[in-house]
Amino acid sequence: MTINVLCKACGFKLEIPGEFAGKRAKCGNCGELFRVPAASTGGAVAAMKPLGHATAEEMFLELRRRGGAGILAMIDLSQYGLRSLADLLDAGEHASLGLTVLATERLTAEQQERLLAVLADGVHRAANPKEAAEHDAYYEPFDFKGDPLGMTLAEFKQKHAREVPGHPHPAPFCSDQTGAFRVAELMTEPWYKSAGIVHARLEYPSENRPPSIAGVETEILIYQFLDGRLYQISAWFPAGGFPQVSGALRRKYGPPSEQSQDSSRLVWTRMASTLELCNGRISPAEPASMRICYDDLLREATARKPDVGGDI
């Protein structure tokens, strides 16, 4: 006959020969010393019980033995003189008074409090998924076609790398490459390099399929990096495409946080970034523009620009 025991320290299931009942033994999994219970009592922690007869501690020991992790929060309603959780919620009471926590591992009081805060946030997010998504988006910087502000120059080059027939360098075309290709919009003046600023274009001048915004082809699309991190994306496109682009941005980000009286300038803001859309003119022709910037990095980049008449 064997005695089945769960180690109280690690939850490991032990099968011990009956002749060792009442003697001291050591867990083969964690080394914890314990006394083998008498076979007749089944031990302080019985091996196998129907779920309905197992205590919370026994269930947690079994969960831990299986490699799982969990937490059980219990509220003593008698502490509040109430009879149901619904009454407790309606009363607006702070639940910490009658709250006890059982976890699959030992936690300090501070760790228990932090874990409960995580659980409370998870419950709130599950009950309000739209609000949770808006909250998350507010703290994440804007992105353009999956390229988030803050991405590194190396990541950008790797993501968009491709060979371009007739050119010695692969796309994207960046101002930190050779100066043999002169593209005015890349602004390759020497001070940009000394300031840690790199400009990049996804397309080469010889290519005739520029990137688009909401189906509207851009005339120029420039990515700007400061010390190897994307801090600004600037795009220019025909003024006639403004309604299509602004409509797409409204559907994606909701109403703008700021707009001019004639709605020719729309601004969306988040915690660390800004998206600005400005209309142009059809006659005389002036392109519309979209600018997405990482606010802190933009301020740093602006501070590094030279004075007029300086080194340009």
N, C-alpha and C positions, 0 to 999 in steps of 0.2 A: 504493500500500500504506500502511496506517495501523498505528501502534503503539499498542496498548491498555495503559494504565497506570492503576494505582490510586494516588491521592495518599496517601502515608504519614501525612500530617498530619490529613486529614479523611475519607479513604476514598472521595473522589469519583472516579468513573470518567472517564478522559480518553482521547480518541481524537486522536492526534497524527500528522500526515503523516510518512511515512518519511524525507523529506529532512532532518528535524530530529534524526535519531538522533545521539546523542553531544553534543548542544548543551544549554545551560541553558534551562529553561522555567519558567513560573509557573502554578500551579494556578488555573484560572478560577473556582474556588469559594471557596477560602480565601486565595489569594495566596502559598502556600508555594512557594519556589524549589527546583527539583530538576534533575537532569541526565537527559535523555531517554535511556533505554537503547537499545542497538543492536537493530535489528529481528531479528537472528539469534538473540539470547539470550532474547527475550521479556521482558527487564527483570527487575529484582530482585523485583518482584511481578507475576506474569503476570496477564493480563486474565481469561481464562476457563479454568478447569481442572475436570476431573471432581472431585466432592466428595472421593472417596477419595484423590486426589493432592494436595489443597490442604493447606497447613499450617494450624495453629491461628491463626496471625497473619493469614493470608490470609482465613480464614473470618470472623474478627472484623472485618477491614477491610471486607469485603463487607456484613456485618451493619450496621456503622456507616454505610456508604454508603447503605443502605436506610432509615436513620433509626431503626434498632433499637438496643437497649442490652442488654449481656449480660456475664456474668462466667464465667470458666472457672478452676476450682480444680484443681490437679494435685498429687498426693502422690508423692514419690519413696520408694517402699517400701524401697529399698536402704538408706536412712538408718536404718531400724529393723531391718534384717536379716530382713524379712518378705516374703511372696510374694503376699499378697492383702489387700484392704481388710477382709474378714471377720476375718482374723487380727489386723489392726491394731485393730479395734473390740474383739475379744475380749481383746486384751492390755491394753486401757485406756490406750494411749499417747496423749499429747497430740500432735495432728497438726501443730502449727505448725512442728516441726523440719524436716520435708521438704516443706512446703507452699509452692507458688508460685501466684501469681494472675495471670491475664491478663484484662484488661477492655477494653471497647470505648472507654474514655476513660482518660486519665491520672489515676491516683489516688495520693495520698500513702500512706505506710505506715499511718498512723492511719486513713485512710479505708478502706483495704483491710481492716483489722482490724474496723472497725465494720460493713462490708458483709458480711464473713464471719459476724459475730455475727447479723446479720439473717437470713442464709441458714440458719444453724444453727437459729435459732428457728423459721423457716418449715418446715424439715424436721421438727422436733419437733412442731409444731402439726399438720402433715399426718398424722403417725403417731399422734397422740393427740388427735383432734378434740374428744372429750368433755371432756378435761382442759383444752384450750385454751378451750373455750366457758365452762367454769366459772371459769377464770382471768380472762377478760374480764369476766364478770358480776360478779366480786368487786370490780373496780375501777370499775364503772359504778353510779351511784346508782339506787335503785329508781324505778319509774315506776308510774302508775296509769292504766290504759286509754290508754297511749301518751303520757301527760303526764309527762315526766321531772322529777324534782327538779332544781332549778337553772334550769328554763326561765324566760324573762322574762315579766313581766306583760303586755307588749305582745303577745308570741307567744301567750299564753294567751287574751287577748281576741280576737285575730284568728282563732285556730283555732275558738273556740266561738261566735263572733259570730252572732246571729240576731235578727230582730225579734220582739217579744212583743206580741201584740194587747192594746191597752188600757194600754200602758206607754210612756212617752216615751223610755226608754233601752233599747238592745238588751241581750240577754243576752251574756255572763254578768253577773250583778248583783254589783257590787263596792262596797266601802265607800268607795272614793275618788270615787264618783259623788255625786249630790246626796243630801242628808240627808232628802229628802222621804219616802223609803220607809224605814220603821222596822222592821227585822228584828232581833230581839234577838240572834240567833246570829251576826250580822255584827260585833257588838261595835264600834260606831262611835264610841266615846268619843274625845274630842279628842287624848288622849295617843298613841293609835295612829298618827295622822297625823304627829305630831311625831317619833315613833320610826321612821318609815319603814315601817310595817306596814300592809298592805292585806289584807282578807279578801274572798273571792269565793265565790259560789255559782253553780253551773251553771244551776239552775232558779230561776224566780221563785216567790214564795209562791202565786200564783194557778194555777200549773201543777200537774197531778195525776199526772205521770209522772216521779217522781224517778229519778236514776241508780241503778244496781244494782251489786252486787259478787257475782260468780259466780251471777247470777240472783236474788239476794236484794235487794229494793229497800231503799235507804237511807232513814232518817228525816231525817237531816241529813248533808250532805256539804259540807265547807268547805275551800277552798284558801287557804293563807296565804303571803304574799309579804313578804320583807324587802328593802328597797331595790330593789324591782322583780324579785326572784328568788324562785322558789317554794322554800320551805323546809319546809313541812309540809302534809300532807293528812290531815284528820280526818273519819272517817265513823262514824255511829251507825246501827245496824240492829236489827231484832227479835232477841231472844236465841235464838229457835227456829231462826234461820238460821245460828247459829254452826258447827254440824257441816259444813254445806254450804260455808261460806266457808273454814273451816280446812282442809277436804279439798282444796279448789281450790288454796289456797296451798301446801300440802304437795306437790301434784303439780307445781306450777310451780317452786317454789324448793327442794324437797327437805325433809329433816327440819329443824325449827327448831334454831337454835344454843342456845336457852335455852327452858325451859318449866317451869311450876309443877308441883307434885306431882300436882295434880288435873287438869292440862292445861287449866286455865281461862285461862291466860296463856301465849301463844306469842310468841317473838321470833326474827326473822331478822335477821342483821347482814351488812353488806358493809363495804368499806373506808371509805366516807364516809357511809353512811346506815343507818337502822334501820327495820324494820317490826315493829310490835307489834299483836297481836290479843288482845283481852280479852273473855271471855264475860260476859253479863249474867244476869238472872234472869227466869224466866217469871212467877213469882208470889212476892212482889209484882213487878210489871213493872219491869224495868230493862234498857235496851238494851245490846247488845254493841257493841264499838267497835273500829275499826281505825285505827291512826295510822302514817303513813309520814313520816319526817323526815330532813332533811339535817343531820347532826350538828353541823358547825361553824356553820352558819347558825342552827340552833336555839339553840345556846349564845349566839350574838350577840343573837338576838331576846330570849331570856330575860333577858340582862343589861340590856336597855333597858327592861324593864317597870318601872312605878312601884312605889314602896313602898305597902303597905296604908295607907289613910288619906291618901295623897298627893293626886294630882290626879284621882282618881276620886271 
